[in-house]
Each structure stands twice: as C-alpha cells, then as structure tokens.
Amino acid sequence: MAFALVRAMRPRQWVKNLFVLAPLVFSKHLFDREASVRAFVAFALYCAAASAIYLVNDVADAEADRAHPKKRERPVASGALGPRDALLAAAVLGLAALVGGLFVSPSFAGTIAAYYALNFAYSARLKRVPYLDVLCIAAGFELRVLGGASAAGVPASLYLVLATFFLASFLGLGKRLHELGQLRATERRSVLARYDERVLRPFLLVFGLVPVGIYVSYVIDPETQETFGSAWLPATTVFAVIGVFRFLHLVKSERDAEGPTEAMLRDPIFIANFVLWAASILLMLYA
C-alpha cells in the first residue's frame, strides 16, 4: 500500500511547484540562507498540498478514471489504494501543509488556503466551464509564485506574474487540445464537448507566444540587464522559443500519453532545453 500511496501522491508532478522558487531565484536571494530555507520549506509544503488535492480528486473521479485507458491504472481507480486510506492521507498532508504554512508566515498560509479553495471550487463546478477551467489552473500557478515570494520575503515582479499566468494558461490549453484528440476513444470529460478545436488551436498559439514576448521584454529591460550584469541575457530567448514549440509538438504528436505535461517531463529534448536555460540564468545571476 505504501508504494501505491506514493504513486497516488504523484511526485513527478511536484516539478510544477518549482514556480514557488522563482521569486527567490530572480530576486538574487538564492544564497541568502534565511530566504532560501523559507522558500524551500514553502516548496515542500506546496508539494504536500498538491498531493492532498490529487488524492481527493482520485477518490472523487475513481469511477470515471476506470473507463479511461491510462487513468484506470491510477492506484485508487485500480484498487491498489483504498478510498479511505487515500482520504486519510490527504487529510494528513493537507493539514500539515496549512499548519506548516503558518510557521512560514500567515500570508503564505493564506496562499495555501486559497489554493485549497480554488481546487475545491474547480472540482465542484468550475472544471465543467470551458476556458474558465484553464484559468483556474493558471490561478493555481499564480498562487505558487505569490506564496514563494511571501515565504522568501522578496517581491514577485510584474514580469514574473504575467509570464506565469500566460505560461500556465498555455499548458492548460495544451492539455485540453490533447484531450480533444482522445475524445473519440473515451467520453470522460463533459467540458471537452464544449471546446471547439478550431478556436482552441489559435488560442493555444497566442498563449504560447505571449509569455515569450513578456520574456523578451524582461531580458531587454535595462533594469533587468543591470541586475543580471550581463549583455548576453537576450540570447536566452532561444530557450523560451524552443520550449514553447517543443510543447506544441508534444501536444500534437504524443496522443498516447496521459497528457502533454507528462510527455514534456520525460521528453529528453525539452528537459535538456530547460536545463540549459536554467543553467544560463543561474550563471548570469550568480557567477
């Protein structure tokens, strides 16, 4: 059961919580001991909170997941993890994240509470409203960024807030387009029937290019270049462009994957591109 519980917590999805650390890195406080400890604790607490949500949703969606060719292998849907055990683990993780958040700061705990409220509203109603469901996903990423800034005691720049919103919306729209490609095989989400692929495709492209535009504005901003102390910063734009178009490729080609985000996290080209971008940013900021 322990292995099934760990699988149901979806540790591979914890990579999404790296957004919690973004304000710490881009404010040049990565080597500030107090700020870093608080930010990494916040990252861990968001991982616990996210896993609690996954467990609750898996119990709620177990019946629908059993009809899905991939999701039926999830621990709750397959019977490897009992619903009662999943809900108990969710309660422990959820409470630990909230109480732990209070020790970080009341404002950080507030972002955890807002994250729970958002996901409850999403599961209860909002996931059935087309496009609003994607905005809820984006809001979850915004809470991560704001929570990370609050925990580390650093500001979240307007560039970071805007880029996060559009990038998260881009990922959410990509997931919906991917699911539309599988709709004929399984009618698992009623909201998908209310999406129009002819509208979704241009939306996806726009929401992919906008964060690239925001990133370009950020790296050519004289204040940013002064902070980084490097004239090579605009060259990192190539990594942003490659990342966006690689994700678009995965949305179109990886039809057998559970979702494009899952395909992205195991795609060697995407991973290599991200590592090179992160290494470039860290070298320019801290070398």
Secondary structure as a PSIPRED ss2 file (coil, helix, strand):
# PSIPRED VFORMAT (PSIPRED V4.0)

   1 M C   1.000  0.000  0.000
   2 A H   0.000  1.000  0.000
   3 F H   0.000  1.000  0.000
   4 A H   0.000  1.000  0.000
   5 L H   0.000  1.000  0.000
   6 V H   0.000  1.000  0.000
   7 R H   0.000  1.000  0.000
   8 A H   0.000  1.000  0.000
   9 M H   0.000  1.000  0.000
  10 R C   1.000  0.000  0.000
  11 P H   0.000  1.000  0.000
  12 R H   0.000  1.000  0.000
  13 Q H   0.000  1.000  0.000
  14 W H   0.000  1.000  0.000
  15 V H   0.000  1.000  0.000
  16 K H   0.000  1.000  0.000
  17 N H   0.000  1.000  0.000
  18 L H   0.000  1.000  0.000
  19 F H   0.000  1.000  0.000
  20 V H   0.000  1.000  0.000
  21 L H   0.000  1.000  0.000
  22 A H   0.000  1.000  0.000
  23 P H   0.000  1.000  0.000
  24 L H   0.000  1.000  0.000
  25 V H   0.000  1.000  0.000
  26 F H   0.000  1.000  0.000
  27 S C   1.000  0.000  0.000
  28 K C   1.000  0.000  0.000
  29 H C   1.000  0.000  0.000
  30 L C   1.000  0.000  0.000
  31 F C   1.000  0.000  0.000
  32 D C   1.000  0.000  0.000
  33 R H   0.000  1.000  0.000
  34 E H   0.000  1.000  0.000
  35 A H   0.000  1.000  0.000
  36 S H   0.000  1.000  0.000
  37 V H   0.000  1.000  0.000
  38 R H   0.000  1.000  0.000
  39 A H   0.000  1.000  0.000
  40 F H   0.000  1.000  0.000
  41 V H   0.000  1.000  0.000
  42 A H   0.000  1.000  0.000
  43 F H   0.000  1.000  0.000
  44 A H   0.000  1.000  0.000
  45 L H   0.000  1.000  0.000
  46 Y H   0.000  1.000  0.000
  47 C H   0.000  1.000  0.000
  48 A H   0.000  1.000  0.000
  49 A H   0.000  1.000  0.000
  50 A H   0.000  1.000  0.000
  51 S H   0.000  1.000  0.000
  52 A H   0.000  1.000  0.000
  53 I H   0.000  1.000  0.000
  54 Y H   0.000  1.000  0.000
  55 L H   0.000  1.000  0.000
  56 V H   0.000  1.000  0.000
  57 N H   0.000  1.000  0.000
  58 D H   0.000  1.000  0.000
  59 V H   0.000  1.000  0.000
  60 A H   0.000  1.000  0.000
  61 D C   1.000  0.000  0.000
  62 A H   0.000  1.000  0.000
  63 E H   0.000  1.000  0.000
  64 A H   0.000  1.000  0.000
  65 D H   0.000  1.000  0.000
  66 R H   0.000  1.000  0.000
  67 A C   1.000  0.000  0.000
  68 H C   1.000  0.000  0.000
  69 P C   1.000  0.000  0.000
  70 K C   1.000  0.000  0.000
  71 K H   0.000  1.000  0.000
  72 R H   0.000  1.000  0.000
  73 E H   0.000  1.000  0.000
  74 R C   1.000  0.000  0.000
  75 P H   0.000  1.000  0.000
  76 V H   0.000  1.000  0.000
  77 A H   0.000  1.000  0.000
  78 S H   0.000  1.000  0.000
  79 G C   1.000  0.000  0.000
  80 A C   1.000  0.000  0.000
  81 L C   1.000  0.000  0.000
  82 G C   1.000  0.000  0.000
  83 P H   0.000  1.000  0.000
  84 R H   0.000  1.000  0.000
  85 D H   0.000  1.000  0.000
  86 A H   0.000  1.000  0.000
  87 L H   0.000  1.000  0.000
  88 L H   0.000  1.000  0.000
  89 A H   0.000  1.000  0.000
  90 A H   0.000  1.000  0.000
  91 A H   0.000  1.000  0.000
  92 V H   0.000  1.000  0.000
  93 L H   0.000  1.000  0.000
  94 G H   0.000  1.000  0.000
  95 L H   0.000  1.000  0.000
  96 A H   0.000  1.000  0.000
  97 A H   0.000  1.000  0.000
  98 L H   0.000  1.000  0.000
  99 V H   0.000  1.000  0.000
 100 G H   0.000  1.000  0.000
 101 G H   0.000  1.000  0.000
 102 L H   0.000  1.000  0.000
 103 F H   0.000  1.000  0.000
 104 V H   0.000  1.000  0.000
 105 S C   1.000  0.000  0.000
 106 P H   0.000  1.000  0.000
 107 S H   0.000  1.000  0.000
 108 F H   0.000  1.000  0.000
 109 A H   0.000  1.000  0.000
 110 G H   0.000  1.000  0.000
 111 T H   0.000  1.000  0.000
 112 I H   0.000  1.000  0.000
 113 A H   0.000  1.000  0.000
 114 A H   0.000  1.000  0.000
 115 Y H   0.000  1.000  0.000
 116 Y H   0.000  1.000  0.000
 117 A H   0.000  1.000  0.000
 118 L H   0.000  1.000  0.000
 119 N H   0.000  1.000  0.000
 120 F H   0.000  1.000  0.000
 121 A H   0.000  1.000  0.000
 122 Y H   0.000  1.000  0.000
 123 S H   0.000  1.000  0.000
 124 A H   0.000  1.000  0.000
 125 R C   1.000  0.000  0.000
 126 L H   0.000  1.000  0.000
 127 K H   0.000  1.000  0.000
 128 R H   0.000  1.000  0.000
 129 V C   1.000  0.000  0.000
 130 P C   1.000  0.000  0.000
 131 Y C   1.000  0.000  0.000
 132 L H   0.000  1.000  0.000
 133 D H   0.000  1.000  0.000
 134 V H   0.000  1.000  0.000
 135 L H   0.000  1.000  0.000
 136 C H   0.000  1.000  0.000
 137 I H   0.000  1.000  0.000
 138 A H   0.000  1.000  0.000
 139 A H   0.000  1.000  0.000
 140 G H   0.000  1.000  0.000
 141 F H   0.000  1.000  0.000
 142 E H   0.000  1.000  0.000
 143 L H   0.000  1.000  0.000
 144 R H   0.000  1.000  0.000
 145 V H   0.000  1.000  0.000
 146 L H   0.000  1.000  0.000
 147 G H   0.000  1.000  0.000
 148 G H   0.000  1.000  0.000
 149 A H   0.000  1.000  0.000
 150 S H   0.000  1.000  0.000
 151 A H   0.000  1.000  0.000
 152 A H   0.000  1.000  0.000
 153 G C   1.000  0.000  0.000
 154 V C   1.000  0.000  0.000
 155 P C   1.000  0.000  0.000
 156 A C   1.000  0.000  0.000
 157 S C   1.000  0.000  0.000
 158 L H   0.000  1.000  0.000
 159 Y H   0.000  1.000  0.000
 160 L H   0.000  1.000  0.000
 161 V H   0.000  1.000  0.000
 162 L H   0.000  1.000  0.000
 163 A H   0.000  1.000  0.000
 164 T H   0.000  1.000  0.000
 165 F H   0.000  1.000  0.000
 166 F H   0.000  1.000  0.000
 167 L H   0.000  1.000  0.000
 168 A H   0.000  1.000  0.000
 169 S H   0.000  1.000  0.000
 170 F H   0.000  1.000  0.000
 171 L H   0.000  1.000  0.000
 172 G H   0.000  1.000  0.000
 173 L H   0.000  1.000  0.000
 174 G H   0.000  1.000  0.000
 175 K H   0.000  1.000  0.000
 176 R H   0.000  1.000  0.000
 177 L H   0.000  1.000  0.000
 178 H H   0.000  1.000  0.000
 179 E H   0.000  1.000  0.000
 180 L H   0.000  1.000  0.000
 181 G H   0.000  1.000  0.000
 182 Q C   1.000  0.000  0.000
 183 L C   1.000  0.000  0.000
 184 R C   1.000  0.000  0.000
 185 A C   1.000  0.000  0.000
 186 T C   1.000  0.000  0.000
 187 E C   1.000  0.000  0.000
 188 R C   1.000  0.000  0.000
 189 R C   1.000  0.000  0.000
 190 S H   0.000  1.000  0.000
 191 V H   0.000  1.000  0.000
 192 L H   0.000  1.000  0.000
 193 A H   0.000  1.000  0.000
 194 R H   0.000  1.000  0.000
 195 Y C   1.000  0.000  0.000
 196 D C   1.000  0.000  0.000
 197 E H   0.000  1.000  0.000
 198 R H   0.000  1.000  0.000
 199 V H   0.000  1.000  0.000
 200 L H   0.000  1.000  0.000
 201 R H   0.000  1.000  0.000
 202 P H   0.000  1.000  0.000
 203 F H   0.000  1.000  0.000
 204 L H   0.000  1.000  0.000
 205 L H   0.000  1.000  0.000
 206 V H   0.000  1.000  0.000
 207 F H   0.000  1.000  0.000
 208 G H   0.000  1.000  0.000
 209 L H   0.000  1.000  0.000
 210 V H   0.000  1.000  0.000
 211 P H   0.000  1.000  0.000
 212 V H   0.000  1.000  0.000
 213 G H   0.000  1.000  0.000
 214 I H   0.000  1.000  0.000
 215 Y H   0.000  1.000  0.000
 216 V H   0.000  1.000  0.000
 217 S H   0.000  1.000  0.000
 218 Y H   0.000  1.000  0.000
 219 V H   0.000  1.000  0.000
 220 I H   0.000  1.000  0.000
 221 D C   1.000  0.000  0.000
 222 P H   0.000  1.000  0.000
 223 E H   0.000  1.000  0.000
 224 T H   0.000  1.000  0.000
 225 Q H   0.000  1.000  0.000
 226 E H   0.000  1.000  0.000
 227 T H   0.000  1.000  0.000
 228 F H   0.000  1.000  0.000
 229 G C   1.000  0.000  0.000
 230 S C   1.000  0.000  0.000
 231 A C   1.000  0.000  0.000
 232 W C   1.000  0.000  0.000
 233 L H   0.000  1.000  0.000
 234 P H   0.000  1.000  0.000
 235 A H   0.000  1.000  0.000
 236 T H   0.000  1.000  0.000
 237 T H   0.000  1.000  0.000
 238 V H   0.000  1.000  0.000
 239 F H   0.000  1.000  0.000
 240 A H   0.000  1.000  0.000
 241 V H   0.000  1.000  0.000
 242 I H   0.000  1.000  0.000
 243 G H   0.000  1.000  0.000
 244 V H   0.000  1.000  0.000
 245 F H   0.000  1.000  0.000
 246 R H   0.000  1.000  0.000
 247 F H   0.000  1.000  0.000
 248 L H   0.000  1.000  0.000
 249 H H   0.000  1.000  0.000
 250 L H   0.000  1.000  0.000
 251 V H   0.000  1.000  0.000
 252 K H   0.000  1.000  0.000
 253 S H   0.000  1.000  0.000
 254 E C   1.000  0.000  0.000
 255 R C   1.000  0.000  0.000
 256 D C   1.000  0.000  0.000
 257 A C   1.000  0.000  0.000
 258 E C   1.000  0.000  0.000
 259 G C   1.000  0.000  0.000
 260 P H   0.000  1.000  0.000
 261 T H   0.000  1.000  0.000
 262 E H   0.000  1.000  0.000
 263 A H   0.000  1.000  0.000
 264 M H   0.000  1.000  0.000
 265 L H   0.000  1.000  0.000
 266 R C   1.000  0.000  0.000
 267 D C   1.000  0.000  0.000
 268 P H   0.000  1.000  0.000
 269 I H   0.000  1.000  0.000
 270 F H   0.000  1.000  0.000
 271 I H   0.000  1.000  0.000
 272 A H   0.000  1.000  0.000
 273 N H   0.000  1.000  0.000
 274 F H   0.000  1.000  0.000
 275 V H   0.000  1.000  0.000
 276 L H   0.000  1.000  0.000
 277 W H   0.000  1.000  0.000
 278 A H   0.000  1.000  0.000
 279 A H   0.000  1.000  0.000
 280 S H   0.000  1.000  0.000
 281 I H   0.000  1.000  0.000
 282 L H   0.000  1.000  0.000
 283 L H   0.000  1.000  0.000
 284 M H   0.000  1.000  0.000
 285 L H   0.000  1.000  0.000
 286 Y H   0.000  1.000  0.000
 287 A C   1.000  0.000  0.000
